[in-house]
Amino acid sequence: QEVFQIKDENLYKLNAYNLVFTCRKEGKGGGVVFYVHKRLKFRVVDELSHFKDNLFESLTIRIEFERNKSILISGVYRPNTPYQDMRINDQLDYFIDKMSNLQAELATNRCDSFILSDLNLDLLKFDSHTKTNDFIENCMINGFLPLITKPTRVTHTSCTLIDNILSNSSMNNLESGIIQNIISDHYPIFHVTSHLKKKVKPL
């Protein structure tokens, strides 16, 4: 998330990966990007890619496997800057509502879905901040749980959990975590899925 404006794709290309992104029509900041390995078959799902500059910015792709199996992956960014004449609480209500709608739409596809998110909403404060509690309750109602439970942004004065991977997967072997690295002011987060694991034939 927060890829700003990508005007020359060649500057951001990586060998063996497809670059997929969406940016704001106007202004700086925001935007969502995916790097998808070229061995994976995928497509952008426009009807699940909701983008409202400075309020709710998302991009969804479907990765397809053999035997008609697939997963949906959404990248979602919530800006925390003022938007026109909206109050901060109104902006947050808008985001929570749109995220709940997206989760409900993902759930109708009857496949595992993952939402990679920069929420700018500290989930560690679920018991002291009403809007955060509302957000988490909506996630659970839609069948999504946060896979990251430790702080993802740490400074000398604060520790916050504002980046997360939300999923409705029923697999019991999920592996997710945080990479403690100062490459950014946010720690990278990851999830390892077993969707591509191949069965080993007995000798």
Phi, psi and chi 1 to 4 in degrees:
 res  aa     phi    psi   chi1   chi2   chi3   chi4
   1 GLN       -  165.4  -72.7   78.0   17.1      -
   2 GLU    58.8   59.6  -81.8 -164.6  -77.5      -
   3 VAL   -92.2   -3.5  -63.8      -      -      -
   4 PHE    58.9 -142.1  -72.8   67.2      -      -
   5 GLN   -99.7  127.5  -65.0  -68.6  -31.0      -
   6 ILE  -104.2   99.6  -63.8  179.9      -      -
   7 LYS   -93.1  -27.3  -63.9 -178.8  178.8  179.6
   8 ASP  -128.7  101.2 -174.8   -6.4      -      -
   9 GLU   -59.2  -31.2  -64.8 -177.5   32.8      -
  10 ASN   -60.8  -26.3  -66.5  -42.9      -      -
  11 LEU   -73.0  -16.7  -64.4  175.6      -      -
  12 TYR  -116.0    1.0  -60.4   90.8      -      -
  13 LYS   -71.9  144.6  -73.5 -175.3  176.8  179.0
  14 LEU  -122.0  140.6  -64.1  176.6      -      -
  15 ASN   -57.6  136.3  -68.8  -24.6      -      -
  16 ALA    74.4    7.9      -      -      -      -
  17 TYR  -127.9  143.6  -72.8   85.9      -      -
  18 ASN   -90.7  137.5  -70.3  -57.6      -      -
  19 LEU   -98.3  122.0  174.4   65.9      -      -
  20 VAL  -127.6  127.5 -171.2      -      -      -
  21 PHE  -153.2  164.6   65.0   91.4      -      -
  22 THR  -144.6  138.0 -177.0      -      -      -
  23 CYS  -126.8  168.5  -62.9      -      -      -
  24 ARG   -67.8  148.3  -67.0  177.8 -177.3  174.7
  25 LYS   -73.0  -32.8  -64.4  177.9 -179.6  178.5
  26 GLU  -138.8  152.6  -62.6  179.4   -3.5      -
  27 GLY    82.7  173.2      -      -      -      -
  28 LYS   -95.7  169.8  -62.4  179.6  179.8  179.0
  29 GLY    80.0 -179.3      -      -      -      -
  30 GLY    67.3 -163.8      -      -      -      -
  31 GLY    91.4  159.8      -      -      -      -
  32 VAL  -136.4  142.1 -177.3      -      -      -
  33 VAL  -140.8  147.9   65.5      -      -      -
  34 PHE  -126.1  144.1  -74.6  113.6      -      -
  35 TYR  -109.7  118.0  -77.6  101.3      -      -
  36 VAL  -115.9  125.6 -174.8      -      -      -
  37 HIS   -59.4  140.6 -159.7  -76.5      -      -
  38 LYS   -69.0  -13.4  -70.2 -175.7  176.2  179.1
  39 ARG   -82.1   -8.2   69.6  178.7  172.7  136.6
  40 LEU   -95.0  137.0  -64.1  174.9      -      -
  41 LYS   -88.5  125.8 -177.4 -179.3  178.8 -178.8
  42 PHE  -148.0  167.6   79.2   96.9      -      -
  43 ARG  -153.0  151.7   64.5 -179.8  177.7   85.1
  44 VAL   -77.2  135.0  173.9      -      -      -
  45 VAL  -102.1   95.1 -174.4      -      -      -
  46 ASP   -61.0  -38.8  -68.1  -35.0      -      -
  47 GLU   -69.9  -12.9   60.8  -90.2   25.1      -
  48 LEU  -111.6   11.4  -64.8  175.4      -      -
  49 SER  -109.5   88.1  -60.3      -      -      -
  50 HIS   -94.7  127.8  -51.0  -63.6      -      -
  51 PHE  -137.7  112.5 -158.1  100.6      -      -
  52 LYS  -124.4  109.6  177.0   69.9  173.3  177.0
  53 ASP   -45.6  129.0  -73.8   12.6      -      -
  54 ASN    70.1    4.5  -65.6  -71.6      -      -
  55 LEU  -126.1  -55.3  -76.6  176.5      -      -
  56 PHE  -147.1  111.2 -172.7   92.5      -      -
  57 GLU  -120.3  118.5  -56.7  178.7    1.8      -
  58 SER  -145.3  159.9   73.6      -      -      -
  59 LEU  -148.1  132.3  175.4   63.8      -      -
  60 THR  -123.7  136.1  -61.2      -      -      -
  61 ILE  -126.3  152.7   61.0  173.6      -      -
  62 ARG  -110.7  125.1 -178.9 -174.1  -67.8  -85.3
  63 ILE  -102.5  125.4  -63.1  179.7      -      -
  64 GLU  -106.8  138.3  -59.8  172.9  -12.8      -
  65 PHE  -117.7 -172.1  -53.4  108.4      -      -
  66 GLU   -72.8  163.1  -63.3  177.0   -9.0      -
  67 ARG    60.2   35.2  -60.2  178.2 -177.4  177.1
  68 ASN    60.1   24.1  -66.0  -38.4      -      -
  69 LYS   -91.9  149.6  -67.8 -176.4  177.2 -179.4
  70 SER  -157.1  165.2   65.1      -      -      -
  71 ILE  -132.8  154.1   61.1  173.6      -      -
  72 LEU  -109.3  134.6  -71.9  165.3      -      -
  73 ILE  -128.1  123.8  -57.4  178.0      -      -
  74 SER  -114.3  138.0  -64.2      -      -      -
  75 GLY  -105.1  128.5      -      -      -      -
  76 VAL  -131.8  133.7  174.8      -      -      -
  77 TYR  -125.2  131.3  173.5   60.6      -      -
  78 ARG  -110.6  108.9 -176.8 -176.4   87.3   83.9
  79 PRO   -64.7  147.5  -19.7   32.4      -      -
  80 ASN  -115.7   26.6   62.0  -11.7      -      -
  81 THR  -103.5  155.3   52.6      -      -      -
  82 PRO   -59.4  142.9  -23.8   34.0      -      -
  83 TYR  -122.5  110.4  177.9   75.8      -      -
  84 GLN    45.7 -125.4  -63.6 -179.6    1.2      -
  85 ASP  -104.2   17.2   57.3   -9.0      -      -
  86 MET   -80.8  141.5  -71.8 -177.5   71.2      -
  87 ARG   -75.5  157.1  -62.9  179.7  -57.5  172.8
  88 ILE   -57.6  -44.0  -65.6  -62.0      -      -
  89 ASN   -64.8  -34.7  -83.2  -15.0      -      -
  90 ASP   -67.9  -39.4  -69.1  -23.1      -      -
  91 GLN   -62.0  -43.1  -70.8  178.7 -125.5      -
  92 LEU   -66.7  -40.2 -171.8   48.7      -      -
  93 ASP   -60.9  -41.3  -75.4  -21.7      -      -
  94 TYR   -60.0  -46.6  179.8   93.7      -      -
  95 PHE   -63.8  -46.7  178.1   83.9      -      -
  96 ILE   -59.6  -41.6  -68.1  172.9      -      -
  97 ASP   -64.6  -45.0 -176.8   58.8      -      -
  98 LYS   -67.0  -37.8  -69.5  -60.4 -179.2 -176.5
  99 MET   -66.1  -40.7  176.8   66.5   92.5      -
 100 SER   -62.7  -41.1 -177.9      -      -      -
 101 ASN   -63.4  -42.0  -70.1  -17.0      -      -
 102 LEU   -62.7  -44.8  173.1   61.3      -      -
 103 GLN   -61.6  -41.0  -68.9  172.7  -17.4      -
 104 ALA   -63.4  -40.5      -      -      -      -
 105 GLU   -66.3  -41.9  -69.7  172.9  -30.1      -
 106 LEU   -61.5  -41.1  -70.1  169.6      -      -
 107 ALA   -63.3  -28.3      -      -      -      -
 108 THR   -70.3  -14.4   62.2      -      -      -
 109 ASN   -82.3   -9.1  -76.1  -91.6      -      -
 110 ARG    54.7   45.5  -63.2 -175.5  179.2 -178.6
 111 CYS  -145.5  163.6   65.6      -      -      -
 112 ASP   -63.2  134.8  -72.8  -13.9      -      -
 113 SER  -127.0  145.8  -59.9      -      -      -
 114 PHE  -133.4  131.8  -59.7   87.8      -      -
 115 ILE  -113.7  111.3  -57.4  174.4      -      -
 116 LEU   -91.4  118.3  -41.7 -179.5      -      -
 117 SER  -135.7  142.4   55.9      -      -      -
 118 ASP  -110.4   97.6  179.2   -9.1      -      -
 119 LEU   -86.7  -24.1  -61.7  168.7      -      -
 120 ASN    49.4   38.6  -79.5  -50.1      -      -
 121 LEU  -140.9  115.7 -175.9   65.2      -      -
 122 ASP   -78.1  103.1 -174.8    6.6      -      -
 123 LEU   -69.5  -14.5  -61.0 -167.3      -      -
 124 LEU   -68.7  -15.4  -64.0  178.0      -      -
 125 LYS   -99.4   25.5  -65.8 -179.1  177.7  177.1
 126 PHE   -61.0  -26.3   69.2   92.1      -      -
 127 ASP   -94.2   -1.5   59.3  -13.4      -      -
 128 SER  -128.7   -8.0   61.0      -      -      -
 129 HIS  -124.8  114.9 -173.8 -111.0      -      -
 130 THR   -57.8  -44.3  -57.7      -      -      -
 131 LYS   -64.7  -37.2  -61.1  -66.3 -175.7 -176.7
 132 THR   -65.6  -41.8  -58.2      -      -      -
 133 ASN   -62.9  -40.5 -173.7   65.5      -      -
 134 ASP   -60.3  -42.8  -68.9  -16.1      -      -
 135 PHE   -60.4  -49.2  174.3   82.2      -      -
 136 ILE   -65.5  -39.4  -67.4  177.1      -      -
 137 GLU   -62.1  -41.7  -76.4 -168.6   -5.8      -
 138 ASN   -62.9  -40.8  -79.8   -7.6      -      -
 139 CYS   -57.8  -47.3  -71.1      -      -      -
 140 MET   -66.1  -38.3  -69.1 -178.1  176.0      -
 141 ILE   -59.5  -37.6  -71.7  171.0      -      -
 142 ASN   -86.3    0.9  -71.3  -47.3      -      -
 143 GLY    86.9   17.4      -      -      -      -
 144 PHE  -108.6  138.6  -77.0   78.4      -      -
 145 LEU  -124.6  145.1  -68.0  175.4      -      -
 146 PRO   -74.3  133.6   24.3  -30.9      -      -
 147 LEU   -93.4  -12.3  -56.3 -177.1      -      -
 148 ILE  -108.4  129.9  -53.3  -61.6      -      -
 149 THR  -125.9    2.5   58.0      -      -      -
 150 LYS  -112.4  160.4  -56.3  -68.3 -174.9 -178.2
 151 PRO   -58.7  139.3  -25.5   35.5      -      -
 152 THR  -111.8   -7.8   59.0      -      -      -
 153 ARG  -135.8  116.9 -169.7  172.3 -170.6  -85.7
 154 VAL  -124.7  126.8  178.5      -      -      -
 155 THR  -123.3 -176.3   69.8      -      -      -
 156 HIS   -68.1  -18.9  -66.6  -63.4      -      -
 157 THR  -120.1   -6.1   58.4      -      -      -
 158 SER  -153.6  156.9   66.2      -      -      -
 159 CYS  -134.8  117.7  -65.5      -      -      -
 160 THR  -130.1  149.6   53.6      -      -      -
 161 LEU  -108.0   87.2  172.4   51.9      -      -
 162 ILE  -113.8   -4.4   59.8  176.7      -      -
 163 ASP  -116.4  139.6  -52.0  -80.9      -      -
 164 ASN  -157.0  165.5 -137.6  -59.0      -      -
 165 ILE  -119.8  116.2  -59.8  169.2      -      -
 166 LEU  -102.2  135.5  -52.3  167.9      -      -
 167 SER  -145.2  150.9  178.6      -      -      -
 168 ASN  -108.9   15.9   64.7   -5.1      -      -
 169 SER   -66.3  138.4  175.6      -      -      -
 170 SER   -95.6    4.1   59.2      -      -      -
 171 MET   -63.9  141.6  -71.0 -174.9  173.6      -
 172 ASN  -100.7    8.9   58.2    9.5      -      -
 173 ASN  -117.7   36.2   58.1  -16.9      -      -
 174 LEU   -69.3  139.4  -60.0  178.1      -      -
 175 GLU  -130.7  114.1 -177.2  178.4  -10.3      -
 176 SER  -135.4  161.5  -52.8      -      -      -
 177 GLY  -178.3 -170.8      -      -      -      -
 178 ILE  -121.8  140.6  -62.1  166.5      -      -
 179 ILE  -104.3  113.2  -58.8  172.7      -      -
 180 GLN   -80.2   98.1  -68.8 -175.4  -48.7      -
 181 ASN  -145.5  142.0 -168.9  -60.1      -      -
 182 ILE   -93.8   23.1   58.5  172.9      -      -
 183 ILE   -62.6  -22.8 -169.9  172.8      -      -
 184 SER  -146.8  171.2  166.7      -      -      -
 185 ASP   -79.3   -5.0   61.2  -25.6      -      -
 186 HIS  -114.3  139.4  -64.3 -125.0      -      -
 187 TYR   -71.9  138.3  -70.2  150.2      -      -
 188 PRO   -64.2  144.8  -20.1   31.9      -      -
 189 ILE  -119.6  157.3   58.2  177.2      -      -
 190 PHE  -146.5  161.3   69.4   87.9      -      -
 191 HIS  -142.8  132.6  171.6   70.2      -      -
 192 VAL  -105.5  120.6  179.0      -      -      -
 193 THR  -105.9  153.5  177.7      -      -      -
 194 SER  -101.1   13.2   59.5      -      -      -
 195 HIS   -62.5  -25.8  -72.3   86.5      -      -
 196 LEU   -99.2    2.1  -78.8  175.8      -      -
 197 LYS   -65.2  134.6  -76.5 -173.3  176.9  179.9
 198 LYS   -99.4  140.1  -65.4 -177.5  178.7 -179.7
 199 LYS   -72.8  134.0  -67.2 -177.5  179.3  180.0
 200 VAL   -91.0  122.7  177.9      -      -      -
 201 LYS   -73.3  136.6  -65.6 -179.0 -179.8 -179.7
 202 PRO   -65.5  148.1   23.6  -33.8      -      -
 203 LEU   -75.3      -  -61.6  174.9      -      -
